[in-house]
Amino acid sequence: MKKMVFFGVFLALLVFVLGAQENKGGINAIIHHYAARNFASGPVSRADLDQILQAGIRSPSANNRQPWMFTVVQSPALARQIVSNNEDGNVLIVISAEGDGRTNGRQILDCALAAQSMYLAAQALGYGSRIYTGPVDSINQNLKTQLALPRGHSAVVLVRVGRVQGNVDALSAASSRAAADTKVQYK
């Protein structure tokens, strides 16, 4: 009987410790993220891509309106029209919403939250990711038809997901960040 109790306590403790480490891993993925610059060629698996998209779909939005539409660009030629240094196998996820993509603050924030969720999910799965807004005007002026964006939608933001060069890590690739005491105040 004592062995059963000991084994039960040991098993419960093990589950608790592993659960705590898993949770700590989640926060570490957030704290130690970086916007990849040195992508490499190589595929993003469909299973991983589906998880990344689920992270976007499950993002919070104002009044749960979920205004976004995700257009996954896997065509290397089309992806290079959007991001010129896109590597083969990298995926671009164009996030669009109704309107011109510039004036509805709630939709912009909602799409940004979805982008952030996918960006972090990609890194948690071991990929590099980067959020872009620079190509949005060009997409809206020149590529809406090619991308088959839904009628009345405009691109708001996009997320690039792909393999990264092997010698890159969050410390060497990230730009410096301001110290917390210069950006946080308590009252």
C-alpha positions in Angstrom: 0.0 0.0 0.0 2.8 2.4 0.9 4.4 1.7 -2.5 1.2 2.6 -4.3 0.9 5.9 -2.3 4.5 6.7 -2.9 4.1 5.9 -6.7 0.9 8.0 -6.9 2.6 11.0 -5.2 5.7 10.6 -7.4 3.5 10.5 -10.5 1.5 13.5 -9.4 4.7 15.4 -8.7 6.2 14.5 -12.1 3.1 15.6 -13.9 3.2 18.9 -12.0 6.8 19.5 -12.7 6.5 18.7 -16.4 3.4 20.9 -16.6 5.2 23.8 -15.0 8.1 23.3 -17.4 5.8 23.2 -20.4 4.1 26.5 -19.2 7.6 28.0 -18.7 8.5 27.0 -22.2 5.4 28.9 -23.5 6.5 32.1 -21.8 10.0 31.6 -23.0 8.8 31.3 -26.5 7.2 34.7 -26.1 10.1 36.4 -24.2 12.8 35.0 -26.5 11.2 35.5 -29.9 13.0 37.4 -32.6 12.0 38.7 -36.1 14.0 36.4 -38.4 16.0 38.0 -41.2 18.1 35.1 -42.4 15.7 32.6 -43.8 16.7 29.5 -45.6 15.0 27.3 -48.1 13.0 24.3 -47.0 9.4 23.4 -46.6 7.0 24.3 -43.8 5.0 21.1 -43.1 1.3 21.2 -43.7 0.6 20.0 -40.2 2.7 22.9 -38.7 1.1 25.4 -41.1 -2.3 24.2 -39.9 -1.3 24.8 -36.3 0.1 28.2 -37.1 -3.2 29.2 -38.9 -5.2 27.8 -35.9 -3.2 30.2 -33.7 -4.4 33.1 -35.9 -8.0 31.8 -36.0 -8.1 31.6 -32.2 -6.8 35.1 -31.7 -8.8 37.6 -29.7 -10.8 40.2 -31.6 -13.1 43.1 -30.7 -16.6 41.7 -29.9 -15.3 38.4 -31.3 -16.0 39.6 -34.8 -12.9 37.8 -36.3 -12.8 40.2 -39.3 -9.7 38.6 -40.9 -9.2 36.3 -43.8 -5.9 34.4 -44.2 -4.5 33.9 -47.7 -1.6 31.5 -47.7 0.9 32.2 -50.4 3.0 29.1 -51.2 3.9 29.9 -54.8 7.5 31.0 -54.8 7.0 33.4 -57.8 4.0 35.1 -56.2 5.7 35.2 -52.8 8.8 36.9 -54.3 6.5 39.6 -55.8 5.5 40.4 -52.3 8.8 39.9 -50.4 11.7 39.9 -52.9 14.1 37.8 -50.8 11.6 35.1 -50.0 13.2 31.7 -50.0 11.8 28.5 -51.6 9.5 26.8 -49.1 8.8 30.0 -47.1 5.1 30.7 -46.7 3.5 34.2 -46.6 0.2 34.6 -44.8 -1.6 37.7 -46.0 -4.1 38.8 -43.4 -6.9 40.9 -44.9 -10.1 42.5 -43.7 -13.0 44.5 -45.2 -12.2 48.0 -46.1 -9.1 49.8 -47.2 -6.8 48.2 -44.6 -5.9 51.6 -43.1 -8.8 53.3 -41.4 -10.7 50.9 -39.3 -8.7 50.8 -36.1 -10.5 47.8 -34.6 -9.9 45.7 -37.6 -6.3 46.7 -37.8 -5.7 45.8 -34.2 -7.6 42.5 -34.6 -5.5 41.5 -37.7 -2.3 42.6 -35.8 -3.3 40.2 -32.9 -3.8 37.4 -35.4 -0.4 38.2 -36.9 1.3 38.1 -33.6 -0.3 34.8 -32.6 0.8 33.2 -35.9 4.3 34.8 -35.6 4.8 33.3 -32.1 3.2 29.9 -33.0 5.7 29.6 -35.9 8.6 30.2 -33.6 7.3 27.8 -31.0 7.3 25.2 -33.7 10.9 25.9 -34.5 10.5 28.1 -37.6 11.6 31.6 -38.2 8.9 34.2 -38.6 8.6 37.9 -39.4 5.7 40.4 -39.5 5.6 42.8 -42.5 3.5 45.8 -43.2 5.7 47.4 -45.8 4.4 45.3 -48.8 0.7 45.9 -47.9 0.2 49.0 -50.2 1.8 47.1 -53.1 -0.5 44.1 -52.4 -3.6 46.3 -52.3 -2.6 48.2 -55.5 -1.3 45.4 -57.6 -2.0 41.9 -56.3 -5.5 41.6 -54.9 -6.8 39.8 -57.9 -3.8 37.4 -58.1 -4.2 36.6 -54.4 -7.9 36.3 -54.7 -8.6 38.4 -51.7 -12.3 38.3 -50.8 -14.4 41.0 -52.4 -14.1 44.3 -50.4 -11.1 43.1 -48.5 -7.7 44.7 -48.3 -4.4 43.4 -47.0 -3.6 44.7 -43.5 -0.5 42.8 -42.5 1.4 39.6 -43.4 3.5 37.0 -41.7 6.4 35.2 -43.2 7.2 31.7 -41.9 10.1 29.5 -42.9 13.3 27.7 -42.0 16.1 29.8 -40.7 19.8 29.5 -41.2 21.3 27.1 -38.7 23.7 29.5 -36.9 21.0 32.1 -36.0 19.5 32.4 -32.6 17.4 34.9 -30.7 20.5 36.6 -29.1 22.5 37.0 -32.3 19.6 37.9 -34.6 17.5 40.1 -32.5 17.8 43.9 -32.4 18.5 45.3 -29.0 15.5 46.0 -26.8 15.0 48.9 -24.4 15.3 48.0 -20.7 12.0 47.4 -18.9 12.6 50.2 -16.5 12.6 52.7 -19.4 9.3 51.5 -20.8 7.2 50.5 -17.7 5.9 52.6 -14.9 3.9 51.6 -11.9 1.5 54.0 -10.1 
